[in-house]
Amino acid sequence: MRPHKILMIKSHSMGIGDILRSSAAWRALKNQWPEVELHLLFLSKHEKYASENLIRAHHLLSSAHFITVRDKDPSVKQAKRKSFLQLFRESSQLIQHIQPDLIIDFEPHGLKSSLLTWTLGKIYKIQTLGVGQFPGRSLFYNLASVDFKQFANKNSLTLPMDYSNRDFVVLDALHIQRQNSPIELKPGDQAIQFKNELSLAYPQRKMWVGLNIGCATDGAEIRRPDLQQLALSMIELQHAMPHTLILTGAPFEAHINEEFKKILADMHMDMQQVLDFSGKTSIETLPGLIDSCDLFISSDSGPYHMAVALKKPTFAWFNFKEPAAQHQHPWVAGMVQPTPAEFIAGIQQLMSSQI
């Protein structure tokens, strides 16, 4: 099998980090077949989600398409699921435009993506591949992989797996392995322009340390660091490693940064060394801001994964153990609720390993 065009079906979450985690698998496919076109079809619960523009411009994808599975946002009580016929019609238009010779269903659970893959494959005579996660599911595909447990045992991995490894379960059927391939992101034109403008605006800048506190979306608050503990750690870092602190965040996270700055000021931080960019970047320009930093510190949120994908020295602050959210690369470190001393030691070890 040597496909020329692959349609990759994904569902699950539209979070920036969740989708970027798939880029390791995209890279593995491109390594296997350098000339292959990769087209992403995402079955989304949210219309025009923020991450769409970032993923559409991803350098490993030939195209990315998002089909909503409901007629309204899920937060609307009256939101109804689209019928399978509606999803099929929209997907068919995409198939006719792209004309793939392989469809890969990356989703391990549920019937929606497997039934859609089976129907498209049968009608348009396209080879299909999916995850044999439970008995009978392999019947939906021409080729099916082992289930998650078998894959983990085969590769000496623990469950739950790193989210990037999850996409390699289905690729196991093609004998494509991850081989520690990292996730990837390249700054687009808007990000590069933003980074250049920063260089002009701050020509004499010293070391920049980015900090994303974030976690302001519903349900994400449990991943936000304790602001008092974080402030103590950042002040200690300022003493150990003088820098300008660059705060990032979406417009709806600006109030978190304001609270954090007040805590810093009360602890006698030199606030002239703090620049707040919350609400001043878009999903397209944020990679430029992250890439301008010498070190990026973040909660377990989208910008954390963006920094890792940009291969920026990245320190993740976790509130609890989350093996599936960790990245195992030399430019990444992370700790669970570190003390200031542990935080400084972790940062110093991370930065020394980059030399």
Phi, psi and chi 1 to 4 in degrees:
 res  aa     phi    psi   chi1   chi2   chi3   chi4
   1 MET       -  123.0  178.3 -174.3  -65.2      -
   2 ARG  -135.7   84.2 -170.3  175.2 -176.2   84.2
   3 PRO   -69.8  153.8   27.3  -34.9      -      -
   4 HIS  -105.3  -31.6  -60.7  -74.5      -      -
   5 LYS  -137.9  124.9  -63.5 -179.8 -179.3 -179.5
   6 ILE  -116.0  128.8  -60.3  175.8      -      -
   7 LEU   -99.3  119.5 -179.6   66.4      -      -
   8 MET  -104.1  120.0  -54.6 -179.8  -65.5      -
   9 ILE   -98.7  126.8  -62.9 -178.8      -      -
  10 LYS  -130.1  158.4  -68.1  -79.7  -67.9 -177.3
  11 SER  -140.8 -125.6 -174.5      -      -      -
  12 HIS    62.5 -117.4 -166.7   53.6      -      -
  13 SER  -114.0  143.8  169.2      -      -      -
  14 MET   -94.3   11.0  -80.2  -72.1  -67.7      -
  15 GLY   -59.9  147.5      -      -      -      -
  16 ILE   -55.4  -48.8  -65.5  171.2      -      -
  17 GLY   -64.5  -38.8      -      -      -      -
  18 ASP   -61.5  -42.0  -66.1  -52.4      -      -
  19 ILE   -76.7  -40.3  -58.5 -175.8      -      -
  20 LEU   -61.3  -29.0  -87.8 -177.3      -      -
  21 ARG   -60.2  -23.2  -61.0  -57.5  -69.1  -96.6
  22 SER   -76.0  -14.8  -64.3      -      -      -
  23 SER   -66.1  -22.2   61.2      -      -      -
  24 ALA   -65.0  -39.3      -      -      -      -
  25 ALA   -69.7  -37.2      -      -      -      -
  26 TRP   -61.3  -41.4  -54.8  -18.4      -      -
  27 ARG   -63.3  -41.8  167.6   52.6   65.5 -166.1
  28 ALA   -62.5  -39.2      -      -      -      -
  29 LEU   -65.7  -39.8  -75.5  165.5      -      -
  30 LYS   -68.9  -32.9  -65.4  -70.5  -78.4 -172.0
  31 ASN   -66.8  -37.8  -72.8  -15.2      -      -
  32 GLN   -70.2  -44.0 -178.6   77.5    4.3      -
  33 TRP  -132.7   86.5  -59.2  -61.2      -      -
  34 PRO   -55.0  -29.5  -26.4   35.6      -      -
  35 GLU   -92.6   -0.8  -57.9  -56.0  -41.2      -
  36 VAL   -68.8  143.9   74.2      -      -      -
  37 GLU   -93.3  130.5  -69.2 -176.7   10.5      -
  38 LEU  -108.6  122.8  -59.8  179.2      -      -
  39 HIS  -121.2  127.3  -59.1  -92.1      -      -
  40 LEU  -100.3  130.3  176.3   65.9      -      -
  41 LEU  -116.4  114.1  168.3   57.3      -      -
  42 PHE  -109.7  123.2 -157.5   99.8      -      -
  43 LEU   -87.7  102.5  -55.3  178.5      -      -
  44 SER  -104.8  147.2  172.1      -      -      -
  45 LYS   -86.0  -15.5  -64.8  178.9 -178.9  178.6
  46 HIS  -122.9  125.3  -58.5  -92.8      -      -
  47 GLU   -76.5  135.4 -173.8  175.7   12.8      -
  48 LYS    54.2   51.2  -63.7 -179.7 -180.0  178.4
  49 TYR   -69.7  152.6 -156.2   76.1      -      -
  50 ALA   -57.9  -33.6      -      -      -      -
  51 SER   -74.7  -11.9   53.6      -      -      -
  52 GLU   -58.0  -47.5  -71.2 -173.7   16.5      -
  53 ASN   -63.9  -37.3  -71.2  -19.3      -      -
  54 LEU   -64.2  -43.4 -175.9   74.6      -      -
  55 ILE   -74.6  -36.1  -59.1  -56.0      -      -
  56 ARG   -58.1  -32.9  -80.0 -162.6  179.5   95.8
  57 ALA   -92.6    6.4      -      -      -      -
  58 HIS   -63.8  135.1 -161.2  -78.8      -      -
  59 HIS   -67.6  -17.9   62.5  -76.7      -      -
  60 LEU   -91.0  -10.2  -67.5  175.8      -      -
  61 LEU  -103.4  138.8  -62.0  178.0      -      -
  62 SER   -80.1  -29.1  -66.1      -      -      -
  63 SER  -164.7  159.1   69.5      -      -      -
  64 ALA  -138.6  135.1      -      -      -      -
  65 HIS  -133.1  142.2  -50.1  -92.4      -      -
  66 PHE  -126.9  117.7  -57.2   86.9      -      -
  67 ILE  -111.8  122.6  -64.9  177.9      -      -
  68 THR   -78.7  140.2   50.9      -      -      -
  69 VAL   -94.7   -2.2  -62.1      -      -      -
  70 ARG  -128.5  158.2  -63.3  173.4 -175.6  -98.9
  71 ASP   -83.1  -10.7   60.7   -1.4      -      -
  72 LYS  -143.4  169.9  -63.3 -178.4 -179.5   67.5
  73 ASP   -59.5  140.3 -170.8  -80.0      -      -
  74 PRO   -56.6  -23.2  -24.3   33.6      -      -
  75 SER   -69.6  -17.6   61.5      -      -      -
  76 VAL   -83.4  121.1  179.6      -      -      -
  77 LYS   -59.6  -30.6  -69.1 -176.5  178.6 -179.6
  78 GLN   -84.0    2.0  -65.8   78.7   16.6      -
  79 ALA   -61.9  130.7      -      -      -      -
  80 LYS  -113.4  146.0  -63.6  179.8 -179.8  178.8
  81 ARG   -70.7  138.7  -66.8 -178.2 -177.6  -85.6
  82 LYS   -68.1  148.0  -74.2 -175.5  179.4  178.0
  83 SER   -70.6  157.3   68.6      -      -      -
  84 PHE   -60.0  -34.9 -179.8   78.8      -      -
  85 LEU   -61.8  -40.6 -178.4   58.1      -      -
  86 GLN   -62.6  -46.2  -73.8  178.0  -74.2      -
  87 LEU   -62.0  -40.2  -64.9  178.8      -      -
  88 PHE   -63.6  -43.9  170.9   72.7      -      -
  89 ARG   -61.6  -44.6  -74.2  172.6  175.1  167.9
  90 GLU   -66.6  -39.7  -67.8 -177.4   55.3      -
  91 SER   -68.1  -35.8  -57.8      -      -      -
  92 SER   -62.3  -40.9  -69.2      -      -      -
  93 GLN   -59.7  -39.8  -66.4  176.8   -5.4      -
  94 LEU   -67.0  -43.5 -172.3   58.9      -      -
  95 ILE   -59.2  -45.0  -71.1  -73.4      -      -
  96 GLN   -65.0  -31.5  -66.6  172.2   41.8      -
  97 HIS   -77.2  -45.4  173.7   68.0      -      -
  98 ILE   -82.1  -40.3  -65.0  173.5      -      -
  99 GLN    57.1   60.7  -62.2 -174.5  -11.9      -
 100 PRO   -73.7  157.4   30.1  -36.4      -      -
 101 ASP  -109.3    2.9   41.8   20.6      -      -
 102 LEU  -150.9  134.1  174.5   62.5      -      -
 103 ILE  -114.8  126.5  -59.5  175.3      -      -
 104 ILE  -113.4  120.2  -58.0  178.1      -      -
 105 ASP   -94.2  107.7  177.0   10.8      -      -
 106 PHE   -81.2  -11.6  -79.4   85.8      -      -
 107 GLU   -79.5  130.7  -67.2  -54.5  -47.9      -
 108 PRO   -88.3  -18.3   31.9  -34.6      -      -
 109 HIS  -124.4  164.8  -56.6  -69.1      -      -
 110 GLY    79.1  165.2      -      -      -      -
 111 LEU  -105.3  -15.5  -72.4  174.3      -      -
 112 LYS   -59.7  -54.3 -174.0 -178.6  -59.2  173.5
 113 SER   -70.3  -35.5   62.2      -      -      -
 114 SER   -69.6  -41.2   53.2      -      -      -
 115 LEU   -67.4  -39.3 -176.3   57.5      -      -
 116 LEU   -64.1  -44.0 -176.5   62.1      -      -
 117 THR   -61.6  -45.0  -60.0      -      -      -
 118 TRP   -61.2  -45.8 -179.5   85.0      -      -
 119 THR   -65.3  -46.6  -52.8      -      -      -
 120 LEU   -62.9  -41.2  -67.3  171.3      -      -
 121 GLY   -63.7  -42.7      -      -      -      -
 122 LYS   -67.7  -48.4  -72.8  -65.7 -177.1 -177.4
 123 ILE   -68.3  -41.5  -68.5  178.3      -      -
 124 TYR  -101.1    6.8  -66.2  100.5      -      -
 125 LYS    55.1   54.0  -63.7  178.9  172.0   56.1
 126 ILE  -114.8  138.4  -57.0  170.0      -      -
 127 GLN   -65.0  142.0  -70.3  -68.8  106.7      -
 128 THR  -128.7  151.3   59.1      -      -      -
 129 LEU  -140.3  137.4  166.5   62.2      -      -
 130 GLY  -152.3 -178.1      -      -      -      -
 131 VAL   -94.2  125.6 -177.4      -      -      -
 132 GLY   -83.6   63.5      -      -      -      -
 133 GLN   -73.1  -28.9 -175.4   62.6   20.7      -
 134 PHE  -142.9  159.6   51.3   81.7      -      -
 135 PRO   -54.5  130.4  -27.2   35.7      -      -
 136 GLY    94.7  -19.3      -      -      -      -
 137 ARG   -68.0  -30.5 -162.8  170.0 -165.4  -95.2
 138 SER   -62.9  -18.9   59.5      -      -      -
 139 LEU   -67.9  -16.9  -62.4  175.7      -      -
 140 PHE   -78.8  -10.5  -72.9   96.7      -      -
 141 TYR  -127.2  157.0  -47.3  104.8      -      -
 142 ASN   -70.7  -33.0  -63.0  116.5      -      -
 143 LEU  -140.0  135.5 -178.1   64.3      -      -
 144 ALA  -132.4  147.7      -      -      -      -
 145 SER   -88.6  178.7   70.0      -      -      -
 146 VAL   -72.2  173.8  -63.1      -      -      -
 147 ASP   -85.0  175.9   62.1   26.5      -      -
 148 PHE   -60.8  -43.3  -87.6   37.4      -      -
 149 LYS   -63.9  -43.8 -174.4  175.7 -179.3  179.6
 150 GLN   -63.7  -40.6  -70.3  172.8  -62.9      -
 151 PHE   -63.3  -44.6  178.0   83.0      -      -
 152 ALA   -61.8  -44.1      -      -      -      -
 153 ASN   -63.9  -41.2  -69.5  -22.9      -      -
 154 LYS   -62.9  -34.8  178.3 -179.3  176.8 -179.8
 155 ASN  -107.4   14.0  -66.5  -83.0      -      -
 156 SER    54.7   44.2  -59.0      -      -      -
 157 LEU  -107.6  152.7  -60.4  171.5      -      -
 158 THR   -98.2  153.5   56.8      -      -      -
 159 LEU  -102.1  141.1  -66.2  173.9      -      -
 160 PRO   -73.2  145.4   28.6  -35.6      -      -
 161 MET   -79.4  155.8  -74.8 -174.5  -70.6      -
 162 ASP   -48.0  132.5  163.8   -7.3      -      -
 163 TYR   -56.6  -32.2  -83.9  116.1      -      -
 164 SER   -66.7  -35.7  -65.9      -      -      -
 165 ASN   -66.7  -26.0  -76.1  -27.2      -      -
 166 ARG   -58.1  -37.3  -69.7  164.7   58.1   98.5
 167 ASP   -71.5  -15.2  -77.5  -17.2      -      -
 168 PHE   -87.6   -5.0  -76.0   86.0      -      -
 169 VAL   -63.6  -51.1  175.8      -      -      -
 170 VAL   -67.7  -33.0   69.6      -      -      -
 171 LEU   -72.1  -14.7  -62.6 -173.1      -      -
 172 ASP   -60.4  -30.3 -175.6   69.6      -      -
 173 ALA   -66.8  -21.3      -      -      -      -
 174 LEU   -98.5    6.1  -61.0  172.9      -      -
 175 HIS    61.2   34.5  -53.2  -67.9      -      -
 176 ILE  -103.4  121.3  -64.8  176.3      -      -
 177 GLN  -108.4  156.9  -61.4  179.0  -29.4      -
 178 ARG   -71.0  -44.9 -176.4  177.0 -177.3 -175.6
 179 GLN    53.8   42.2  -62.1  178.4  -28.9      -
 180 ASN    62.3   23.1 -154.0   35.2      -      -
 181 SER   -60.4  125.8  174.6      -      -      -
 182 PRO   -81.8  167.4   30.9  -34.7      -      -
 183 ILE   -75.7  158.1   64.1  174.9      -      -
 184 GLU  -133.7  147.8  -65.0 -175.7   26.6      -
 185 LEU  -156.6  133.7  179.2   65.7      -      -
 186 LYS  -114.4  137.3  -72.0 -176.2  178.6  178.6
 187 PRO   -60.4  132.7  -21.7   33.5      -      -
 188 GLY   -82.2 -174.0      -      -      -      -
 189 ASP   -59.6  -42.9  -68.3  -18.9      -      -
 190 GLN   -66.4  -37.2  -67.0 -176.2   54.2      -
 191 ALA   -67.2  -41.2      -      -      -      -
 192 ILE   -64.4  -42.2  -67.6  172.3      -      -
 193 GLN   -62.7  -42.8 -179.4 -179.5  -13.1      -
 194 PHE   -62.1  -42.5 -170.6   85.4      -      -
 195 LYS   -64.0  -41.1 -177.2  177.3  179.6  180.0
 196 ASN   -64.6  -39.2  -69.5  -22.2      -      -
 197 GLU   -65.3  -35.7  -70.1  172.8   -5.4      -
 198 LEU   -64.3  -40.9  -73.0  176.1      -      -
 199 SER   -62.2  -37.2  -63.4      -      -      -
 200 LEU   -73.8  -36.8  -67.5  174.0      -      -
 201 ALA   -74.6  -28.1      -      -      -      -
 202 TYR  -130.6   67.8  -57.4   95.8      -      -
 203 PRO   -68.4  -25.6   25.7  -34.5      -      -
 204 GLN  -104.4   21.3  -55.7  -61.5  -37.2      -
 205 ARG   -64.1  146.8   72.5  177.1 -178.8   88.1
 206 LYS   -95.9 -159.8   57.0 -178.2  178.6 -178.7
 207 MET   -55.6  132.5 -177.9  179.5 -174.5      -
 208 TRP  -106.8  128.2  -86.4   18.0      -      -
 209 VAL  -115.8  115.1  173.4      -      -      -
 210 GLY   -81.6  144.3      -      -      -      -
 211 LEU  -137.5  118.8  173.8   61.6      -      -
 212 ASN  -110.8  110.3  175.5   71.7      -      -
 213 ILE   -83.4  -53.9  -56.9  171.9      -      -
 214 GLY    54.2 -145.5      -      -      -      -
 215 CYS    59.5   44.7  -60.8      -      -      -
 216 ALA  -100.1   -4.7      -      -      -      -
 217 THR   -75.6  160.2   54.3      -      -      -
 218 ASP   -58.1  128.8  -69.7  -18.7      -      -
 219 GLY    87.0  -10.1      -      -      -      -
 220 ALA   -92.3   -7.1      -      -      -      -
 221 GLU   -58.3  -30.0  -60.4   88.7  -12.4      -
 222 ILE   -67.0  -15.7   59.2  172.0      -      -
 223 ARG   -96.0   -3.0  -60.7 -160.1  -59.0  -91.5
 224 ARG   -79.4  130.1 -172.4 -173.7  -54.5  153.3
 225 PRO   -61.5  151.4  -21.2   32.5      -      -
 226 ASP   -63.7  124.0  177.2   82.8      -      -
 227 LEU   -65.8  -36.2  -63.6 -173.4      -      -
 228 GLN   -64.8  -47.1  -69.0  -78.4  -15.7      -
 229 GLN   -65.9  -38.9 -172.4   72.1    4.3      -
 230 LEU   -65.7  -41.4 -180.0   61.1      -      -
 231 ALA   -63.1  -43.5      -      -      -      -
 232 LEU   -58.3  -42.2  -75.3  171.1      -      -
 233 SER   -67.3  -40.3  -64.0      -      -      -
 234 MET   -69.7  -34.1  -65.7  -51.8  -58.9      -
 235 ILE   -67.6  -40.7  -73.0  175.4      -      -
 236 GLU   -63.5  -37.4  -72.4  -61.0  -46.7      -
 237 LEU   -66.4  -35.5 -176.7   61.9      -      -
 238 GLN   -62.9  -37.4 -178.1   63.6 -105.3      -
 239 HIS   -70.2  -42.3  -65.6  155.3      -      -
 240 ALA   -77.7  -29.1      -      -      -      -
 241 MET  -146.9   83.1 -169.9 -177.1  -61.3      -
 242 PRO   -53.0  133.8  -27.2   37.1      -      -
 243 HIS  -160.7  169.5   62.4  -89.2      -      -
 244 THR   -98.3  129.1  -61.8      -      -      -
 245 LEU   -88.8  123.9  179.5   58.8      -      -
 246 ILE  -108.5  109.8  -52.9  -61.6      -      -
 247 LEU   -89.9  130.1  -62.2  177.7      -      -
 248 THR  -110.8  168.3   68.0      -      -      -
 249 GLY   158.0  153.9      -      -      -      -
 250 ALA   -75.3  165.2      -      -      -      -
 251 PRO   -53.6  -38.8  -27.6   35.6      -      -
 252 PHE   -77.4    0.4   57.1   84.6      -      -
 253 GLU  -107.6    1.9  -66.7  169.5  -30.6      -
 254 ALA   -61.0  -35.4      -      -      -      -
 255 HIS   -66.4  -29.1   69.7  -76.5      -      -
 256 ILE   -67.8  -44.3  -61.0  172.4      -      -
 257 ASN   -63.5  -37.7  -75.5    0.1      -      -
 258 GLU   -63.1  -43.5  -73.0  -61.2  -34.4      -
 259 GLU   -63.3  -41.0 -178.1  180.0   -7.9      -
 260 PHE   -65.8  -41.1 -176.9   67.1      -      -
 261 LYS   -64.5  -36.3  -72.9 -171.1  -66.6 -175.7
 262 LYS   -64.1  -40.5 -176.0  177.5 -175.0  -54.3
 263 ILE   -64.1  -42.9  -65.4  171.9      -      -
 264 LEU   -60.4  -44.5  -72.2  176.8      -      -
 265 ALA   -63.4  -40.1      -      -      -      -
 266 ASP   -64.8  -24.5  -70.1  -17.0      -      -
 267 MET   -93.6   10.2  -68.0 -177.7  178.2      -
 268 HIS    70.3   33.5  -53.5  -65.7      -      -
 269 MET   -71.0  142.5  175.7   82.5  159.4      -
 270 ASP   -73.5  100.3  179.9    2.6      -      -
 271 MET   -72.7   -9.4  -61.3  -52.4  -68.0      -
 272 GLN   -70.1  -16.4  -68.9 -173.0  -18.4      -
 273 GLN   -97.5   19.8  -60.6  -57.3  -41.2      -
 274 VAL  -124.3  122.8  179.5      -      -      -
 275 LEU  -117.1  126.2  -60.2  177.0      -      -
 276 ASP  -105.3  114.4 -171.8   -5.1      -      -
 277 PHE  -105.8   14.2  -78.2   85.9      -      -
 278 SER   -61.9  130.8   57.2      -      -      -
 279 GLY    78.9    0.1      -      -      -      -
 280 LYS  -105.8    3.0  -62.0  178.0 -178.2  178.2
 281 THR  -127.1  159.2   57.0      -      -      -
 282 SER  -112.1  177.1   64.0      -      -      -
 283 ILE   -62.5  -26.5 -164.4   69.7      -      -
 284 GLU   -81.6  -32.0  -65.7   87.0    0.7      -
 285 THR   -95.0  -19.0   58.7      -      -      -
 286 LEU   -56.2  -39.7  179.8   55.6      -      -
 287 PRO   -57.8  -31.3  -26.9   36.3      -      -
 288 GLY   -67.6  -38.4      -      -      -      -
 289 LEU   -68.5  -45.5  178.2   58.5      -      -
 290 ILE   -61.0  -42.6  -65.5  174.0      -      -
 291 ASP   -68.2  -19.3 -155.3   39.1      -      -
 292 SER   -79.0  -15.2  -63.1      -      -      -
 293 CYS   -84.7  150.7  -63.7      -      -      -
 294 ASP   -86.2  -21.7  -58.7  -75.4      -      -
 295 LEU  -151.6  141.0  163.9   68.0      -      -
 296 PHE  -126.2  128.8 -163.0   74.9      -      -
 297 ILE  -116.1  135.1  -59.5  165.3      -      -
 298 SER  -153.4  155.0  180.0      -      -      -
 299 SER   -72.3  177.4   59.2      -      -      -
 300 ASP   -76.9   86.0  178.6   13.3      -      -
 301 SER  -149.4  179.0   57.9      -      -      -
 302 GLY   -53.2  -49.0      -      -      -      -
 303 PRO   -60.0  -28.8  -29.4   38.0      -      -
 304 TYR   -58.5  -49.1  155.8   50.8      -      -
 305 HIS   -69.8  -32.2  -59.5  -71.1      -      -
 306 MET   -63.7  -44.0  -67.7  172.8   72.1      -
 307 ALA   -63.0  -41.9      -      -      -      -
 308 VAL   -62.3  -44.0  173.5      -      -      -
 309 ALA   -65.4  -27.8      -      -      -      -
 310 LEU   -83.7   -2.0  -70.9  163.8      -      -
 311 LYS    60.9   36.0  -67.3 -169.8  174.6 -179.2
 312 LYS   -87.1  137.6 -173.8   62.2   51.8  179.3
 313 PRO   -52.1  118.6  -27.5   35.7      -      -
 314 THR  -129.2  129.7  -54.3      -      -      -
 315 PHE  -115.6  122.5 -175.8   93.2      -      -
 316 ALA  -100.4  129.8      -      -      -      -
 317 TRP  -101.0  110.4 -176.9  -60.0      -      -
 318 PHE  -100.5  146.4  -65.2  101.9      -      -
 319 ASN   -90.6  -18.1  -86.5   -2.0      -      -
 320 PHE  -156.8  163.4   44.9   85.3      -      -
 321 LYS   -64.7  129.2  -70.4 -175.7  178.4  179.9
 322 GLU  -142.7   75.7 -172.2   60.0   80.4      -
 323 PRO   -54.8  -34.7  -23.4   34.0      -      -
 324 ALA   -67.9  -20.0      -      -      -      -
 325 ALA   -97.5   -0.2      -      -      -      -
 326 GLN   -89.2  147.6  -65.0  177.9   -4.1      -
 327 HIS  -113.4  133.3  -63.8  -88.3      -      -
 328 GLN  -104.4   79.9  -54.7  -62.8  -32.2      -
 329 HIS  -139.2  156.4  -57.8  -63.5      -      -
 330 PRO   -61.6  -24.6  -22.8   33.5      -      -
 331 TRP   -94.6   12.9   61.6   92.5      -      -
 332 VAL  -128.9  136.5 -172.4      -      -      -
 333 ALA  -139.7  161.3      -      -      -      -
 334 GLY  -161.7  152.2      -      -      -      -
 335 MET  -143.0  156.5  -70.4 -176.2  177.3      -
 336 VAL   -97.2  114.9  176.4      -      -      -
 337 GLN    39.9   62.0  -63.0 -174.4   25.2      -
 338 PRO   -69.4  150.7   29.0  -36.9      -      -
 339 THR   -73.5  163.9   64.6      -      -      -
 340 PRO   -54.5  -40.2  -30.1   37.2      -      -
 341 ALA   -65.5  -42.2      -      -      -      -
 342 GLU   -66.3  -39.3  -68.1  169.9  -22.7      -
 343 PHE   -60.6  -49.8  177.6   77.7      -      -
 344 ILE   -61.9  -43.4  -61.8  -59.2      -      -
 345 ALA   -62.5  -41.5      -      -      -      -
 346 GLY   -65.6  -41.8      -      -      -      -
 347 ILE   -65.0  -45.8  -67.1  -70.8      -      -
 348 GLN   -62.6  -39.6  -70.6  175.8  -26.3      -
 349 GLN   -66.3  -40.9 -177.5  175.8    0.6      -
 350 LEU   -61.6  -47.9  171.2   64.0      -      -
 351 MET   -69.8  -34.7  -62.4  -53.5  -70.9      -
 352 SER   -67.9  -28.1   63.7      -      -      -
 353 SER   -75.4  -12.0   68.6      -      -      -
 354 GLN   -86.9   -9.4  -52.3  -54.2  -55.5      -
 355 ILE   -79.1      -  -60.1  174.4      -      -
